[in-house]
């Protein structure tokens, strides 16, 4: 009988030990990371309006593209591909010109840009947001930015958002 009494007295301690052990191993971190959360790093950029005084480039500058983009890395390529009222001598030693066209089904109020170094890859992501209005105009607008010289232009992704 004494043996049964000792077993009965130890049940709370055994139960506590099992519960603690189970809680330590049952919970796991599903994010598969050992460090802080990954965050994209913004990349500073400029555009032809700020850098070279061009105006209304979304309508006054043209490139023969349809719903896509190109990266221009030389003045010769710029002169051959881009037409319009804005034809500056760009410092291509410092910048790459990311330029594209987007067809829209309604009028446009503004274009916003975000350029980031994607934290978990070698990619650069350019997000172009077209802020639309309810007019019946259906423009095919030129968008662009001057990015710091890209080490791997093939790793650039462009995401188009239409608001």
Secondary structure by P-SEA (a helix, b strand, c coil): caaaaaaaaaaaaaaaaaaaaaaacccccccccccccbbbbbbbbccccccccccccccccccccccbbbbbccaaaaaaccccccccccccccbbbbcbbbbbcbbbcbbbbbbbccccccbbbbbbbbbccccccccbbbbbbbcccccccccbbbbbbcc
